[in-house]
Structure formats: structure tokens, C-alpha cells
Amino acid sequence: MNLKEITIVIRDSEEQILKSILDLYKSKFDDFELLKFKKGTLGDEFVVSFKVLKKYYKPIIEKLAYNDLRIFNKDTEAHEIVNEVEKRKQKSSGIPVRGWADLRKKTKTVTIEELQELAVEGKYNEIFHVINNPLNFAPDVVETAKKVISDSITLAINRTYSQGMEKEEEPGKSLSKLIEIASDNNLRIRQRIKDQTEAGFYAIELCLNFPQLSSKLIDISNNSSLPYTVNIKAAVELSDLIFNNKTGNEELLEEAVKKLNTRWLSIAYESAIRDLSPKDVSSFSKITNYVNMKRNR
């Protein structure tokens, strides 16, 4: 099935406009359907994404643009469609309108629309730059940046995980991106440990869902740039994967014996113990004790 994704940002008052457009196409075309529909918050607004058959991509983009709904698609086709709609609207109204290309030109400042596009794309470090340099940006832009920063981080994490799980990109690439977020020093110095931990846990989930990534649990366990709870969680899941697997996992066990940094894990364990269940403690002890025993023989 040939699908294309559409992502928009809407205000509460614009939700009915979006619904009307989509309902129109549902009633008019028997084969029109929305796939992978998602809705999340972005400050005081909402980010909505969905997929449609390729043949409906252009007419839906046109309809959204005519109704002034903000479209955040990075592909050239969407840019061309929006620019063409803007030209038609300008010609019919006689009022100059900034085109999509103009909005994306590099300037010394940034508009709220550009900031929201950064947020939708999960480019949270660029939003941090706005927050950290308030004198260089308009007050309303800085205020918007503060409102959308948390949602932007969440979007970056969730989108990366979904792309890996749905194989929209190679799962290993998604894993690397999640580890990058989980170990991001910019998040650490801003006390965003919860966000880092969430990214780390999603990285572990990818490892568990794709057998070719299972050995990466060892790397996550050993990575001192990650939150302690992520290190321990990876070791716990590694232990369960090895010892609870009825068919055995000898190769993974041998790799763990060679590479698992039990000294580092003992340090991380002391800081993370309050977040562990009795089962986690048991699994953690099982893998570390086994590795240490094999090395001391």
C-alpha cells in the first residue's frame, strides 16, 4: 500500500475544520481512510499526523492549506503544493502572502511557525537555544519555546521509537538515535533525567523486539553516559533474555561474560536500587554473579 504521511499543528478552534475536511473525503471516496492517526500536545496546541493513500496526498494538502491549517511536511511535493495555494490566495485577494520557501529562509530571528516546525520535528536542542538566548528573539517566540520544549522532546523520543518498530527506518538507526537522546548532556544539565530515562527504556524495547539488536543490551548496560536506571534495566532484561529463554542463548551469554562491565553496574545499582522491584534485583544479581563467577575461575 503506497502511503504518505501528513503532519499538521492545530489550535483547539481548528480541530472542527480538520474533522470536516477528513469527513468530506470519507463520505466522498469509498477507499479513503486514515491510517496511523496520532494526536499529541504541542504547548497550547496539538500536533496531528496520519497517513493517506498517495493519490489523496495532494488534494488533502491543498484543502488544508486553503483553510490555513499549518502543515509540517518536509518533502518537496508538500512545499510546492503549499506555495501554489499561497500564490492563488494572494492573486485572488491582492494581499501579499509569505510563501513556504520564504518562511524557511535563514534569518537572524525565528518565527513562531518555524519554532513549531522544529518542535514537531523533535529538534529540541534548537528550541533550547531560543530559551537560552532570550535577548536574541521576540518575547512571544521565547514564551512559545518554553511551552513546546517538553512536547518536542517527547515527540523526538516517540517518533524515533515508532520509526524503528514500524521499520520506517533501520531499527539499528532508531536505536542509535534513542541512545543519543538518553545520553544527551543538554538534557542532563537541565535536569531532564525523566526524558533521558524514557528514551533509554525505549532503546531497550527495540533491543527486545529485534533479535539482531539483543547484544546491544550489553552496550546499554555499560554506557556510563546513561541514567543509572537505564543501565540496570538493560542488565535485568539481558539476564531475563538469557536465563528465561527455554531454547538458551549461549552466544549472548558468552558475549556478556566477555564484555559486561560488572564493576560499573555495581556502582549504578547503588543509585538505582530504590527504583527496582524484587524481581529486578533477582535478575540483576543472577547475571552479574554469573559473569563474575565465570571470570574468577
C-alpha positions, 0 to 999 in steps of 0.5 A: 500500500503506497502511503504518505504521511501528513503532519499538521499543528492545530489550535483547539478552534481548528480541530472542527475544520480538520474533522470536516475536511477528513469527513468530506473525503470519507463520505466522498471516496469509498477507499479513503481512510486514515491510517496511523492517526496520532494526536499529541500536545504541542504547548497550547496546541496539538500536533496531528499526523496520519497517513493517506493513500498517495493519490489523496496526498495532494488534494488533502494538502491543498484543502488544508492549506486553503483553510490555513491549517499549518502543515509540517511536511518536509518533502518537496511535493508538500512545499510546492503544493503549499506555495501554489495555494499561497500564490492563488490566495494572494492573486485572488485577494491582492494581499501579499502572502509569505510563501513556504520557501520564504518562511524557511529562509535563514534569518537572524530571528525565528518565527513562531511557525518555524519554532513549531516546525522544529518542535514537531520535528523533535529538534529540541536542542534548537528550541533550547537555544531560543530559551537560552538566548532570550535577548536574541528573539521576540518575547512571544517566540521565547514564551512559545519555546518554553511551552513546546520544549517538553512536547518536542522532546517527547515527540523526538523520543516517540517518533524515533521509537515508532520509526524503528518498530514500524521499520520506517527506518533501520531499527539499528538507526532508531536505536542509535538515535534513542541512545543519543537522546538518553545520553544527551548532556543538554538534557542532563544539565537541565535536569531532564533525567525523566526524558533521558530515562524514557528514551533509554527504556525505549532503546531497550524495547527495540533491543527486545523486539529485534533479535539482531539488536539483543547484544546491544543490551550489553552496550546499554548496560555499560554506557556510563553516559546513561541514567543509572536506571537505564543501565540496570534495566538493560542488565535485568532484561539481558539476564531475563533474555538469557536465563528465561529463554527455554531454547538458551542463548549461549552466544549472548551469554558468552558475549556478556561474560566477555564484555559486561562491565560488572564493576560499573553496574555495581556502582549504578545499582547503588543509585538505582536500587530504590527504583527496582522491584524484587524481581529486578534485583533477582535478575540483576544479581543472577547475571552479574554473579554469573559473569563474575563467577565465570571470570574468577575461575 
